[in-house]
């Protein structure tokens, strides 16, 4: 599992010009990609890292500040660009396998008391964010 986590001052996700998720206060955007070998154990680990990483202001975490997280599924995190000009998506898990694991990340964050907004799995999404930093980290299991 991979999550690209970016510190933001605000962010939103639109699908067909309808806002499906937004955060209006400083927090994190987490783009989450799933591969074939991932399980709920990886989802729990990624959720814990997102909640506890001390990457917000004054080296505090989402849990420390009560900051929100916008989680967006992102199969392209497993795109392989080593050969040719067209990425291969073979390492990305199929939707039927990936969607429940992305939902598990969201549920695990919410169980920790984190306010979570989401995109819409499999939809053509427009993600708009205002980066704080810029500050971006990669979480991999």
Backbone as numpy.savetxt, mean C-alpha at the origin, in Angstrom:
# Nx Ny Nz CAx CAy CAz Cx Cy Cz
5.82 -10.49 -0.76 4.97 -9.32 -0.76 5.87 -8.09 -0.76
5.44 -7.10 -1.47 6.13 -5.82 -1.53 5.15 -4.71 -1.21
5.66 -3.72 -0.50 4.87 -2.52 -0.27 5.79 -1.32 -0.44
5.43 -0.43 -1.31 6.12 0.84 -1.45 5.32 1.83 -0.62
5.99 2.37 0.39 5.31 3.23 1.36 5.86 4.64 1.23
4.94 5.57 1.02 5.35 6.97 0.85 4.68 7.83 1.90
5.48 8.70 2.51 4.97 9.65 3.48 4.27 10.78 2.71
3.05 11.12 3.13 2.25 12.13 2.41 1.59 13.10 3.38
1.23 14.27 2.84 0.42 15.19 3.63 -1.06 14.99 3.34
-1.35 14.47 2.14 -2.73 14.10 1.78 -2.67 13.22 0.54
-3.74 12.45 0.32 -3.79 11.57 -0.86 -5.23 11.16 -1.11
-5.48 10.75 -2.36 -6.82 10.26 -2.72 -6.72 9.30 -3.89
-7.73 8.45 -3.99 -7.86 7.52 -5.11 -9.22 7.72 -5.72
-9.24 7.91 -7.04 -10.50 8.05 -7.78 -10.63 6.91 -8.77
-11.87 6.46 -8.95 -12.22 5.48 -9.97 -13.37 6.09 -10.76
-13.15 6.28 -12.04 -14.17 6.92 -12.90 -14.65 8.24 -12.30
-13.70 9.05 -11.88 -13.96 10.38 -11.33 -14.73 10.36 -10.01
-14.88 9.20 -9.38 -15.50 9.08 -8.06 -14.40 8.80 -7.04
-14.35 9.59 -5.97 -13.37 9.36 -4.91 -13.78 8.11 -4.13
-12.88 7.12 -4.10 -13.16 5.88 -3.37 -12.36 5.78 -2.08
-11.34 6.62 -1.92 -10.54 6.64 -0.71 -9.72 7.90 -0.65
-9.62 8.47 0.58 -8.83 9.69 0.70 -8.36 9.86 2.13
-7.19 10.47 2.27 -6.72 10.91 3.57 -6.37 12.38 3.44
-6.80 13.16 4.41 -6.64 14.61 4.36 -5.66 15.14 5.40
-5.03 14.23 6.13 -4.04 14.62 7.13 -2.77 13.82 6.88
-1.63 14.27 7.41 -0.38 13.55 7.17 -0.47 12.07 7.56
0.07 11.23 6.68 0.03 9.79 6.89 0.87 9.10 5.83
0.43 7.90 5.45 1.18 7.09 4.48 0.28 6.60 3.36
0.86 6.48 2.18 0.26 5.73 1.07 1.08 4.46 0.95
0.39 3.32 0.92 1.06 2.03 0.78 0.57 1.34 -0.48
1.46 1.20 -1.47 1.17 0.45 -2.68 1.59 -0.98 -2.40
0.65 -1.94 -2.47 0.91 -3.32 -2.04 0.81 -4.26 -3.23
1.89 -5.04 -3.43 1.94 -6.05 -4.49 2.09 -7.44 -3.89
1.41 -8.40 -4.50 1.39 -9.78 -4.01 2.00 -10.70 -5.07
2.80 -11.66 -4.61 3.34 -12.69 -5.50 2.78 -14.05 -5.09
3.08 -15.07 -5.87 2.47 -16.40 -5.72 2.73 -17.08 -4.39
3.87 -16.83 -3.76 4.23 -17.51 -2.53 3.73 -16.81 -1.27
3.11 -15.66 -1.40 2.70 -14.89 -0.22 1.55 -15.56 0.51
1.47 -15.26 1.81 0.43 -15.84 2.66 -0.02 -14.77 3.66
-0.94 -15.17 4.53 -1.40 -14.23 5.55 -0.27 -13.84 6.50
0.73 -14.70 6.67 1.88 -14.34 7.53 2.61 -13.12 6.96
2.82 -13.09 5.65 3.46 -11.93 5.03 2.56 -10.70 5.14
1.26 -10.88 4.99 0.33 -9.76 5.12 0.39 -9.17 6.52
0.47 -10.02 7.54 0.58 -9.55 8.92 1.88 -8.77 9.13
2.98 -9.28 8.58 4.27 -8.62 8.73 4.27 -7.25 8.05
3.74 -7.18 6.85 3.69 -5.90 6.13 2.81 -4.92 6.88
1.67 -5.35 7.39 0.79 -4.46 8.15 1.50 -3.94 9.40
2.21 -4.83 10.10 2.93 -4.41 11.30 3.99 -3.38 10.96
4.75 -3.62 9.88 5.78 -2.67 9.46 5.18 -1.31 9.11
4.10 -1.32 8.33 3.46 -0.06 7.94 3.02 0.71 9.19
2.45 0.01 10.15 1.93 0.66 11.36 3.03 1.14 12.29
4.16 0.41 12.34 5.16 0.68 13.37 6.44 1.36 12.90
6.67 1.42 11.58 7.88 2.10 11.11 7.90 3.54 11.57
9.01 3.96 12.12 9.13 5.33 12.64 9.64 6.24 11.53
8.73 6.55 10.60 9.11 7.35 9.43 8.30 8.63 9.29
7.42 8.90 10.25 6.67 10.15 10.21 7.42 11.22 11.00
6.83 12.38 11.18 7.53 13.49 11.82 8.08 13.10 13.19
9.25 13.63 13.49 9.95 13.36 14.76 10.16 11.87 15.01
10.39 11.12 13.92 10.65 9.68 13.98 9.54 8.92 14.74
8.32 9.28 14.45 7.18 8.59 15.04 6.48 7.74 13.99
5.67 6.81 14.45 4.98 5.87 13.57 3.53 6.27 13.38
2.87 5.55 12.48 1.43 5.71 12.28 0.70 5.49 13.61
1.10 4.46 14.34 0.46 4.17 15.63 0.72 5.27 16.64
1.94 5.80 16.67 2.27 6.87 17.62 1.40 8.10 17.40
1.15 8.44 16.13 0.46 9.68 15.79 -1.02 9.51 15.48
-1.48 8.27 15.37 -2.86 8.06 14.92 -3.05 8.49 13.48
-1.98 8.35 12.68 -2.01 8.81 11.28 -2.73 7.80 10.40
-3.36 8.28 9.33 -4.08 7.39 8.41 -3.15 6.76 7.38
-3.64 5.68 6.77 -2.93 4.98 5.70 -3.89 4.75 4.54
-3.45 5.06 3.34 -4.21 4.76 2.12 -3.53 3.57 1.46
-4.22 2.42 1.40 -3.67 1.20 0.82 -4.23 1.03 -0.59
-3.31 0.84 -1.55 -3.69 0.67 -2.94 -3.02 -0.59 -3.48
-3.80 -1.52 -4.02 -3.22 -2.73 -4.63 -2.43 -2.33 -5.86
-1.27 -3.01 -6.07 -0.37 -2.59 -7.15 0.38 -3.81 -7.69
-0.25 -4.56 -8.60 0.39 -5.76 -9.15 1.66 -5.43 -9.91
1.78 -4.19 -10.40 2.94 -3.82 -11.19 4.23 -3.80 -10.37
4.14 -3.88 -9.06 5.36 -3.96 -8.24 6.15 -5.24 -8.53
5.48 -6.22 -9.14 6.15 -7.46 -9.53 6.43 -7.54 -11.02
6.44 -6.41 -11.70 6.82 -6.39 -13.11 8.31 -6.66 -13.27
8.64 -7.52 -14.21 10.04 -7.86 -14.49 10.46 -7.16 -15.77
11.43 -6.27 -15.67 11.87 -5.47 -16.82 13.29 -5.83 -17.26
13.79 -6.97 -16.83 15.17 -7.34 -17.17 15.36 -7.64 -18.65
14.33 -8.07 -19.34 14.47 -8.43 -20.76 13.47 -7.64 -21.59
13.93 -7.17 -22.70 13.05 -6.50 -23.65 12.54 -5.17 -23.17
11.49 -4.70 -23.86 10.92 -3.39 -23.55 9.53 -3.49 -22.94
9.01 -4.69 -22.81 7.68 -4.90 -22.25 7.82 -5.69 -20.95
7.34 -5.15 -19.83 7.45 -5.89 -18.56 6.70 -7.22 -18.61
7.23 -8.18 -17.88 6.55 -9.45 -17.67 5.86 -9.39 -16.31
4.63 -9.88 -16.26 3.86 -9.83 -15.01 3.76 -11.21 -14.36
4.59 -12.16 -14.79 4.51 -13.53 -14.30 4.69 -13.70 -12.81
5.43 -12.81 -12.17 5.65 -12.93 -10.73 4.50 -12.38 -9.91
3.60 -11.61 -10.53 2.45 -11.07 -9.82 1.39 -12.16 -9.66
0.84 -12.27 -8.45 -0.19 -13.27 -8.20 -1.48 -12.90 -8.93
-2.26 -13.91 -9.35 -3.54 -13.61 -9.99 -4.50 -12.96 -9.00
-5.46 -12.23 -9.52 -6.39 -11.46 -8.69 -7.08 -12.31 -7.63
-7.51 -13.51 -7.99 -8.23 -14.35 -7.03 -7.37 -14.70 -5.82
-6.06 -14.74 -6.00 -5.13 -15.03 -4.91 -4.71 -13.75 -4.19
-4.49 -12.69 -4.96 -3.95 -11.45 -4.42 -4.96 -10.63 -3.63
-6.18 -10.53 -4.13 -7.16 -9.65 -3.49 -7.39 -9.98 -2.01
-7.59 -11.25 -1.63 -7.77 -11.54 -0.20 -6.55 -11.17 0.65
-5.35 -11.24 0.08 -4.17 -10.89 0.85 -4.04 -9.38 1.02
-4.40 -8.61 0.01 -4.43 -7.16 0.17 -5.47 -6.79 1.22
-6.62 -7.43 1.16 -7.67 -7.19 2.17 -7.18 -7.58 3.57
-6.34 -8.62 3.65 -5.80 -9.03 4.95 -4.85 -7.96 5.51
-4.05 -7.34 4.65 -3.20 -6.23 5.09 -4.07 -5.12 5.67
-5.13 -4.77 4.96 -6.05 -3.71 5.42 -6.67 -4.09 6.76
-7.16 -5.32 6.86 -7.79 -5.77 8.11 -6.80 -5.78 9.27
-5.57 -6.22 9.01 -4.55 -6.26 10.06 -4.20 -4.85 10.54
-4.16 -3.89 9.63 -3.92 -2.50 10.03 -5.08 -2.00 10.88
-6.29 -2.27 10.45 -7.47 -1.81 11.20 -7.53 -2.46 12.59
-7.13 -3.72 12.70 -7.09 -4.39 14.00 -6.13 -3.70 14.96
-5.13 -3.03 14.42 -4.17 -2.28 15.25 -4.68 -0.88 15.56
-5.87 -0.54 15.09 -6.46 0.75 15.36 -6.12 1.83 14.35
-5.55 1.43 13.21 -5.17 2.39 12.17 -6.38 2.73 11.32
-6.56 4.02 11.04 -7.59 4.44 10.08 -7.06 4.15 8.68
-7.76 3.29 7.94 -7.31 2.86 6.61 -8.35 3.22 5.57
-7.89 3.84 4.51 -8.69 4.06 3.31 -8.09 3.16 2.23
-8.87 2.85 1.20 -8.38 1.96 0.16 -8.78 2.43 -1.22
-8.08 1.87 -2.19 -8.49 2.01 -3.57 -9.52 0.92 -3.85
-9.72 0.59 -5.11 -10.65 -0.48 -5.50 -9.86 -1.51 -6.28
-9.77 -2.72 -5.75 -8.95 -3.77 -6.34 -9.35 -4.00 -7.80
-8.36 -4.04 -8.67 -8.58 -4.36 -10.07 -9.13 -3.24 -10.93
-9.43 -2.10 -10.31 -9.99 -0.98 -11.06 -8.89 -0.12 -11.66
-9.24 0.64 -12.68 -8.34 1.66 -13.22 -8.44 2.84 -12.27
-7.40 3.04 -11.47 -7.44 4.06 -10.41 -6.56 5.24 -10.77
-6.97 6.40 -10.33 -6.17 7.60 -10.41 -5.75 7.93 -8.98
-4.45 7.84 -8.70 -3.93 8.10 -7.35 -3.27 9.47 -7.37
-3.72 10.34 -6.49 -3.17 11.68 -6.36 -2.64 11.82 -4.94
-1.41 12.31 -4.82 -0.86 12.48 -3.48 0.07 13.67 -3.44
0.21 14.20 -2.25 1.19 15.25 -2.00 2.24 14.63 -1.08
3.41 14.38 -1.66 4.48 13.75 -0.91 5.02 14.66 0.18
5.41 14.06 1.29 5.99 14.79 2.41 7.45 14.38 2.50
8.31 15.17 1.92 9.73 14.83 1.99 10.47 15.24 0.73
10.54 14.48 -0.27 9.92 13.16 -0.50 10.55 12.09 0.40
9.75 11.14 0.76 10.19 10.06 1.64 9.46 8.80 1.26
10.20 7.83 0.68 9.62 6.59 0.19 10.50 5.43 0.64
9.88 4.36 1.15 10.61 3.16 1.55 9.95 1.94 0.94
10.76 0.89 0.79 10.28 -0.39 0.26 10.28 -1.41 1.39
9.13 -2.07 1.56 9.01 -3.16 2.52 8.89 -4.43 1.69
9.75 -5.42 1.95 9.69 -6.70 1.25 9.73 -7.83 2.25
8.95 -8.87 1.96 9.00 -10.06 2.81 9.70 -11.16 2.06
